[in-house]
Amino acid sequence: MNTQTPHGENAPDLSAFWMPFTANRQFKANPRLLVSAKGMYYRSADGTEVLDGCAGLWCVNAGHGREEIAQAVGRQLETLDFAPTFQMGHPLVFDFAAKLAKIAPAGMDRIFFTNSGSESVDTALKIAFAYHRARGEGQRTRVIGREKGYHGVGFGGITVGGLVNNRRVFPLLPGADHMRHTHDLARNAFAKGQPDHGAELADELDRILNLHGPETVAAVIVEPVSGSAGVLPPPKGYLEKLRATCDAYGILLIFDEVITGFGRLGAPFASQFFGITPDLMTTAKGITNGSVPMGAVFAKRAIHDTFMSGPEPLIELFHGYTYSGHPVACAAGLATLEIYEREGLLTRAASLAPKFEALLHGLREAPNVIDVRNIGLMGAVELQPRPGAAGARGYEVLVKALQKGLLVRATGDILAFSPPLIVSEAELEKLFGILSEVLKTID
């Protein structure tokens, strides 16, 4: 792929767009532009075919350019482009919620729609606070997250999140604390699936509860598998301990499944993969195959029903968004669910995982590799940082892989992989073949 600045009359003006999570000056000096996509591949501005190794941004689970979704969106725009869901409704939003409830963990059949993962997290936190208040426990105003956690970029999300660059510039909300992370290269390097060591780190929750008093804590929020921190599967027994502790003290457990939801681990949701049901679950990304922005919070029915008391004319939860349950997003979501069901994509990762794991761990002897880890159809290769230049190796791999026709996700010196769930074994071999070649060129 030619990454030089495009020239000619069709070249875009790059100046106006303030790019998210991007070194803007670096990018605009040498832009990398994708102009079309189909199936497993993007196409760059110079015509290069680029294998998608990360499902866009963890979201295009059914592959790119699905005609069924495009047609559903087009029909919906012509039929009903927008309808409010404040004191009004439209049929699709109820249909979509009902179909989501059918694939959800048992009992989590009440759906609140949002427009992104960040909104889903802030919504779940607000539901948790309001739930305890409705039960007469309004003193529960604390939330507990985890170091290295990523829960979006709303003020609630960065407060409970644990990635320092997302937090250091911005004022945070009061009343949050954090458990230690579970990333342990000394004991768990090159683990396949869940690491053997680290379940005792769930005892951090007990320490924090003893500090603040468990009666002051509303919720604990974790990603079942940390994604943006570099694919960190939970140690064996870790999530079970968190669930037991929350149950013991009446604290809500929130799973952030924005990345792991919709088939990434080989089950519809990570909670089903691990056999642990949270009280609230945040989703987005794969809910519409990345085609239209949308998110959703799944709640246990008992939590929802707690709000359904008092005079019927009163609004039970003062929260929502103009585009909650947008009809076009619902049309995209319904079409996406039909594809997932017809092609078995919500469970397909289970059959692909062994091949994915073998190819990924085949890179452990590559230059500068200090860890390889995986679970389901998500994995990471961690590189030794260059002295005084953390992230430089990861960025170099990103650029060189793109030049060879592969899109990877670089988080500092961690390379993350989450290909669309339609990926073939031959495409997995191609993906890791390109990556192996690139790693050999990195000093």
C-alpha positions as CSV (number, residue, x, y, z in Angstrom):
1,M,0.0,0.0,0.0
2,N,1.3,3.4,-0.9
3,T,1.0,5.5,2.2
4,Q,2.1,8.8,0.6
5,T,-0.2,11.8,0.7
6,P,-2.8,11.5,-2.1
7,H,-2.5,14.0,-4.9
8,G,-4.8,15.2,-7.7
9,E,-8.2,16.8,-7.9
10,N,-10.0,14.0,-6.0
11,A,-7.6,14.1,-3.0
12,P,-9.5,15.0,0.2
13,D,-8.8,18.1,2.3
14,L,-7.5,16.6,5.5
15,S,-7.4,19.8,7.6
16,A,-10.9,20.1,9.0
17,F,-11.4,16.7,10.5
18,W,-10.0,16.5,14.1
19,M,-9.3,12.7,14.2
20,P,-10.1,10.7,17.4
21,F,-7.4,8.7,19.2
22,T,-5.0,9.7,16.5
23,A,-1.7,11.5,16.2
24,N,-3.3,14.0,13.8
25,R,-0.1,15.7,12.5
26,Q,1.7,12.4,12.0
27,F,-1.3,10.9,10.1
28,K,-1.9,13.9,7.9
29,A,1.7,14.0,6.9
30,N,1.4,10.4,5.6
31,P,-2.3,9.4,5.5
32,R,-3.7,5.9,5.3
33,L,-7.1,6.0,3.6
34,L,-9.5,3.2,3.1
35,V,-12.1,3.8,0.5
36,S,-14.2,0.6,0.2
37,A,-14.8,-2.8,1.8
38,K,-16.3,-6.1,1.0
39,G,-16.2,-9.4,2.9
40,M,-12.8,-9.8,4.6
41,Y,-11.1,-7.0,2.8
42,Y,-10.8,-3.2,2.7
43,R,-9.5,-1.4,-0.4
44,S,-7.1,1.5,0.1
45,A,-7.0,4.8,-1.9
46,D,-4.4,3.4,-4.2
47,G,-6.3,0.2,-4.9
48,T,-4.5,-2.1,-2.5
49,E,-6.5,-5.0,-1.1
50,V,-6.2,-5.0,2.7
51,L,-7.1,-8.0,4.8
52,D,-9.1,-6.9,7.9
53,G,-7.4,-8.4,10.9
54,C,-9.5,-6.6,13.5
55,A,-13.1,-6.4,12.2
56,G,-12.7,-2.6,11.7
57,L,-12.6,-1.7,15.4
58,W,-13.8,-4.9,16.9
59,C,-17.2,-4.4,15.3
60,V,-17.7,-5.8,11.7
61,N,-18.3,-9.3,12.9
62,A,-20.2,-10.5,9.8
63,G,-17.8,-9.0,7.3
64,H,-18.0,-5.9,5.2
65,G,-20.5,-4.8,2.7
66,R,-23.4,-7.0,3.7
67,E,-26.2,-6.3,1.2
68,E,-29.0,-7.4,3.5
69,I,-28.0,-4.7,6.0
70,A,-27.7,-2.0,3.3
71,Q,-31.1,-2.9,1.8
72,A,-32.8,-2.9,5.2
73,V,-31.3,0.5,6.0
74,G,-32.4,1.9,2.6
75,R,-35.9,0.6,3.0
76,Q,-36.2,2.0,6.5
77,L,-35.0,5.4,5.5
78,E,-37.7,5.6,2.9
79,T,-40.4,4.2,5.2
80,L,-39.6,5.9,8.6
81,D,-36.4,7.8,8.8
82,F,-36.8,8.9,12.4
83,A,-39.3,8.5,15.2
84,P,-39.0,9.7,18.8
85,T,-38.9,7.1,21.6
86,F,-39.7,9.7,24.4
87,Q,-43.4,9.0,25.2
88,M,-43.7,7.5,21.6
89,G,-42.5,4.5,19.8
90,H,-42.2,2.6,16.6
91,P,-42.6,-1.2,15.9
92,L,-39.0,-2.0,15.0
93,V,-37.5,-0.9,18.4
94,F,-39.8,-3.4,20.2
95,D,-39.1,-6.1,17.7
96,F,-35.4,-5.6,17.9
97,A,-35.4,-5.6,21.7
98,A,-37.4,-8.8,21.8
99,K,-35.0,-10.6,19.4
100,L,-32.0,-9.4,21.4
101,A,-33.6,-10.7,24.6
102,K,-33.8,-14.2,23.0
103,I,-30.1,-14.5,22.6
104,A,-29.2,-12.8,25.9
105,P,-28.1,-14.6,29.0
106,A,-31.0,-16.1,30.9
107,G,-33.0,-13.4,32.7
108,M,-31.3,-10.4,31.0
109,D,-34.3,-9.6,28.9
110,R,-34.8,-5.9,29.4
111,I,-33.0,-3.7,26.8
112,F,-32.2,0.0,27.0
113,F,-30.9,1.4,23.7
114,T,-28.0,3.8,23.3
115,N,-25.8,4.9,20.4
116,S,-22.3,3.7,21.4
117,G,-20.4,1.7,23.9
118,S,-19.5,4.9,25.9
119,E,-23.2,5.7,26.2
120,S,-24.0,2.2,27.2
121,V,-21.5,2.3,30.1
122,D,-22.7,5.7,31.4
123,T,-26.3,4.3,31.1
124,A,-25.5,1.2,33.0
125,L,-23.8,3.2,35.8
126,K,-26.9,5.5,36.0
127,I,-29.2,2.5,36.1
128,A,-27.2,1.0,39.0
129,F,-27.3,4.2,41.0
130,A,-31.0,4.7,40.4
131,Y,-31.8,1.0,41.1
132,H,-30.3,1.2,44.6
133,R,-32.1,4.5,45.3
134,A,-35.4,2.9,44.2
135,R,-34.7,0.1,46.7
136,G,-34.1,2.6,49.5
137,E,-30.3,2.3,49.5
138,G,-29.4,5.7,48.1
139,Q,-26.2,5.7,50.0
140,R,-24.7,3.3,47.4
141,T,-22.9,6.0,45.4
142,R,-19.5,4.3,44.8
143,V,-18.4,2.3,41.7
144,I,-15.4,0.1,41.3
145,G,-13.5,-0.5,38.1
146,R,-10.2,-2.0,37.3
147,E,-6.7,-0.8,36.3
148,K,-6.2,-1.2,32.5
149,G,-10.0,-1.3,32.1
150,Y,-11.5,0.6,29.1
151,H,-15.1,1.6,29.3
152,G,-15.4,4.3,26.7
153,V,-14.8,8.0,26.9
154,G,-17.8,9.5,28.8
155,F,-17.1,10.9,32.2
156,G,-18.5,7.9,33.8
157,G,-16.5,5.6,31.6
158,I,-13.2,7.3,32.1
159,T,-13.8,7.4,35.8
160,V,-14.3,3.7,36.2
161,G,-11.7,3.0,33.4
162,G,-8.1,2.4,34.2
163,L,-6.1,3.6,31.1
164,V,-4.1,6.5,32.3
165,N,-4.0,8.5,29.1
166,N,-7.8,8.5,29.0
167,R,-7.9,9.9,32.6
168,R,-5.0,12.2,33.2
169,V,-6.2,15.3,31.4
170,F,-9.9,15.3,32.5
171,P,-11.7,15.8,35.8
172,L,-13.2,12.5,37.1
173,L,-16.4,11.8,38.9
174,P,-16.2,11.3,42.7
175,G,-16.7,7.9,44.4
176,A,-14.7,5.5,42.2
177,D,-12.0,3.1,43.1
178,H,-10.1,0.5,41.1
179,M,-8.9,-3.1,41.5
180,R,-5.5,-4.1,40.3
181,H,-5.3,-5.5,36.8
182,T,-4.6,-9.1,36.0
183,H,-1.8,-8.8,33.4
184,D,1.1,-10.8,34.7
185,L,3.9,-11.5,32.3
186,A,6.1,-13.1,35.0
187,R,3.6,-15.9,35.6
188,N,1.2,-16.0,32.6
189,A,3.3,-15.2,29.5
190,F,2.2,-17.2,26.4
191,A,-1.0,-18.4,28.0
192,K,-3.5,-20.1,25.8
193,G,-7.0,-19.2,26.9
194,Q,-7.5,-18.2,30.5
195,P,-4.2,-17.9,32.5
196,D,-3.7,-20.3,35.3
197,H,-2.5,-17.6,37.8
198,G,-4.3,-14.6,39.2
199,A,-7.7,-15.5,40.5
200,E,-6.5,-14.2,43.9
201,L,-6.5,-10.7,42.4
202,A,-10.3,-10.8,42.7
203,D,-9.6,-10.5,46.5
204,E,-8.8,-6.8,45.7
205,L,-12.5,-6.2,45.7
206,D,-12.8,-7.3,49.4
207,R,-9.9,-5.0,50.3
208,I,-11.7,-2.0,48.6
209,L,-15.0,-2.9,50.2
210,N,-13.4,-3.1,53.6
211,L,-11.9,0.4,53.0
212,H,-15.2,2.1,51.9
213,G,-17.9,-0.1,53.4
214,P,-19.7,-2.5,51.1
215,E,-23.0,-0.7,51.8
216,T,-21.7,2.3,49.9
217,V,-20.9,0.5,46.7
218,A,-23.4,0.4,43.9
219,A,-21.6,-1.6,41.2
220,V,-18.5,-3.3,40.0
221,I,-17.7,-3.0,36.3
222,V,-15.2,-5.1,34.4
223,E,-14.6,-6.3,30.8
224,P,-14.9,-10.1,30.8
225,V,-11.9,-9.9,28.5
226,S,-10.0,-6.6,28.5
227,G,-9.8,-5.6,24.8
228,S,-8.4,-2.1,24.4
229,A,-5.7,-2.8,27.0
230,G,-4.4,-5.5,24.7
231,V,-6.6,-8.6,25.0
232,L,-6.3,-9.8,28.6
233,P,-8.3,-12.9,29.3
234,P,-9.4,-13.3,32.9
235,P,-7.5,-15.8,35.1
236,K,-9.3,-19.0,35.8
237,G,-11.7,-18.5,38.7
238,Y,-11.4,-14.7,38.7
239,L,-14.8,-13.8,37.4
240,E,-16.5,-16.4,39.6
241,K,-14.9,-14.7,42.6
242,L,-16.2,-11.3,41.6
243,R,-19.7,-12.6,41.1
244,A,-19.7,-14.3,44.5
245,T,-18.5,-11.2,46.3
246,C,-21.0,-8.9,44.6
247,D,-23.8,-11.4,45.5
248,A,-22.6,-11.4,49.1
249,Y,-22.9,-7.7,49.5
250,G,-25.9,-6.8,47.2
251,I,-23.6,-5.1,44.7
252,L,-24.5,-5.1,41.0
253,L,-21.9,-6.7,38.6
254,I,-21.7,-5.0,35.2
255,F,-20.0,-6.8,32.3
256,D,-18.7,-4.4,29.6
257,E,-19.3,-6.6,26.5
258,V,-18.9,-3.9,23.9
259,I,-16.1,-6.0,22.4
260,T,-16.9,-9.5,23.5
261,G,-20.6,-9.4,22.6
262,F,-22.1,-10.9,19.5
263,G,-19.9,-14.0,19.0
264,R,-16.3,-12.9,19.6
265,L,-15.6,-15.8,22.0
266,G,-17.8,-18.4,20.4
267,A,-21.0,-17.7,22.3
268,P,-23.4,-14.8,21.8
269,F,-21.9,-13.1,24.9
270,A,-18.9,-13.6,27.0
271,S,-21.1,-14.2,30.0
272,Q,-22.5,-17.3,28.4
273,F,-18.9,-18.4,27.4
274,F,-17.7,-18.1,31.0
275,G,-21.0,-19.3,32.5
276,I,-21.3,-16.2,34.7
277,T,-24.3,-13.9,34.5
278,P,-23.9,-10.2,35.4
279,D,-26.7,-7.9,36.5
280,L,-26.1,-5.4,33.7
281,M,-24.3,-5.8,30.4
282,T,-23.1,-3.1,28.1
283,T,-23.0,-3.7,24.3
284,A,-22.5,-1.8,21.0
285,K,-20.1,-2.5,18.0
286,G,-21.3,-5.9,16.7
287,I,-25.0,-5.1,17.4
288,T,-25.3,-3.6,13.9
289,N,-22.1,-5.1,12.4
290,G,-20.6,-1.6,12.7
291,S,-22.9,-0.3,10.0
292,V,-25.0,2.2,12.0
293,P,-23.9,3.6,15.4
294,M,-25.9,1.8,18.2
295,G,-25.5,0.3,21.6
296,A,-27.7,-1.4,24.2
297,V,-27.7,-2.1,27.9
298,F,-29.1,-5.5,28.9
299,A,-30.6,-5.6,32.4
300,K,-31.9,-8.4,34.5
301,R,-35.7,-8.3,34.6
302,A,-35.7,-7.9,38.4
303,I,-33.7,-4.7,38.1
304,H,-36.1,-3.3,35.5
305,D,-39.1,-4.3,37.5
306,T,-37.8,-2.5,40.6
307,F,-38.4,0.7,38.7
308,M,-41.9,-0.2,37.7
309,S,-43.7,1.0,40.8
310,G,-45.5,4.1,41.9
311,P,-48.1,6.0,39.8
312,E,-48.1,4.9,36.2
313,P,-48.0,8.4,34.7
314,L,-44.6,9.0,36.3
315,I,-41.4,8.5,34.3
316,E,-39.5,5.7,36.0
317,L,-36.0,6.5,34.8
318,F,-35.0,10.1,33.8
319,H,-32.5,9.0,31.2
320,G,-32.3,8.6,27.4
321,Y,-31.0,9.9,24.1
322,T,-32.6,11.5,21.1
323,Y,-31.5,8.5,19.0
324,S,-32.2,5.7,21.5
325,G,-33.7,2.9,19.4
326,H,-33.4,4.9,16.1
327,P,-35.5,3.1,13.5
328,V,-32.6,3.0,11.0
329,A,-30.3,1.5,13.6
330,C,-32.9,-1.0,14.5
331,A,-33.4,-2.0,10.9
332,A,-29.6,-2.6,10.6
333,G,-29.6,-4.5,13.9
334,L,-32.4,-6.8,12.8
335,A,-30.7,-7.6,9.5
336,T,-27.5,-8.2,11.4
337,L,-29.1,-10.7,13.8
338,E,-30.6,-12.5,10.8
339,I,-27.2,-12.9,9.3
340,Y,-25.7,-14.1,12.6
341,E,-28.4,-16.7,13.0
342,R,-28.5,-17.9,9.4
343,E,-24.7,-18.3,9.2
344,G,-24.1,-19.5,12.7
345,L,-21.7,-16.6,13.4
346,L,-22.5,-16.2,17.1
347,T,-20.9,-19.6,17.8
348,R,-18.5,-20.0,14.8
349,A,-15.5,-18.6,16.7
350,A,-15.5,-21.8,18.8
351,S,-14.6,-23.9,15.8
352,L,-12.0,-21.4,14.5
353,A,-10.4,-20.8,17.9
354,P,-7.9,-23.8,17.8
355,K,-6.5,-22.8,14.3
356,F,-6.4,-19.1,15.4
357,E,-4.6,-20.1,18.6
358,A,-2.0,-22.3,16.8
359,L,-1.2,-19.6,14.2
360,L,-1.0,-16.8,16.8
361,H,1.3,-18.8,19.1
362,G,3.4,-19.7,16.2
363,L,4.8,-16.2,16.5
364,R,6.3,-16.6,19.9
365,E,9.8,-16.9,18.6
366,A,9.5,-13.9,16.3
367,P,11.9,-11.0,17.1
368,N,11.0,-8.8,20.0
369,V,7.9,-10.8,21.0
370,I,7.5,-11.0,24.8
371,D,4.0,-12.4,25.0
372,V,1.2,-14.0,23.0
373,R,-2.3,-14.5,24.4
374,N,-5.7,-15.5,23.1
375,I,-9.2,-16.5,23.8
376,G,-12.0,-17.2,21.3
377,L,-11.3,-15.2,18.1
378,M,-9.4,-12.5,19.8
379,G,-5.7,-12.4,20.5
380,A,-2.6,-10.2,21.0
381,V,1.1,-10.2,20.4
382,E,3.1,-8.0,22.8
383,L,6.4,-6.6,21.7
384,Q,9.3,-5.4,23.8
385,P,9.2,-1.6,23.8
386,R,12.3,0.2,22.4
387,P,14.2,2.0,25.2
388,G,12.8,5.5,25.5
389,A,10.4,4.9,22.6
390,A,7.4,3.0,23.9
391,G,4.9,2.3,21.1
392,A,7.4,2.8,18.3
393,R,7.7,-0.9,17.4
394,G,3.9,-1.3,17.4
395,Y,3.4,1.7,15.1
396,E,6.1,0.4,12.7
397,V,4.3,-2.9,12.5
398,L,1.0,-1.2,11.8
399,V,2.5,0.8,8.9
400,K,4.5,-2.1,7.4
401,A,1.6,-4.6,7.7
402,L,-0.7,-2.1,5.9
403,Q,1.8,-1.8,3.1
404,K,1.8,-5.6,2.7
405,G,-2.1,-5.7,2.7
406,L,-3.0,-6.4,6.4
407,L,-4.8,-4.2,8.9
408,V,-3.7,-4.7,12.5
409,R,-4.7,-2.9,15.7
410,A,-1.7,-1.4,17.5
411,T,-2.2,-0.3,21.1
412,G,1.3,0.9,22.0
413,D,3.5,-2.1,21.5
414,I,0.6,-4.6,21.7
415,L,-0.8,-5.9,18.4
416,A,-4.4,-7.0,18.7
417,F,-6.4,-9.3,16.4
418,S,-10.1,-9.9,16.1
419,P,-10.9,-10.8,12.5
420,P,-14.5,-10.8,11.2
421,L,-16.3,-14.0,12.3
422,I,-16.6,-15.0,8.6
423,V,-12.8,-15.5,8.3
424,S,-11.6,-18.7,6.7
425,E,-8.7,-20.8,7.9
426,A,-6.8,-19.9,4.7
427,E,-7.4,-16.2,5.5
428,L,-6.1,-16.8,9.0
429,E,-3.0,-18.3,7.6
430,K,-2.6,-15.3,5.3
431,L,-3.1,-12.9,8.2
432,F,-0.4,-14.5,10.4
433,G,1.9,-15.2,7.4
434,I,2.0,-11.4,6.6
435,L,2.5,-10.6,10.3
436,S,5.4,-13.1,10.6
437,E,7.1,-11.5,7.6
438,V,6.7,-8.0,9.0
439,L,8.0,-8.9,12.5
440,K,11.2,-10.2,10.9
441,T,11.8,-6.7,9.6
442,I,11.4,-4.9,12.9
443,D,14.6,-4.1,14.8
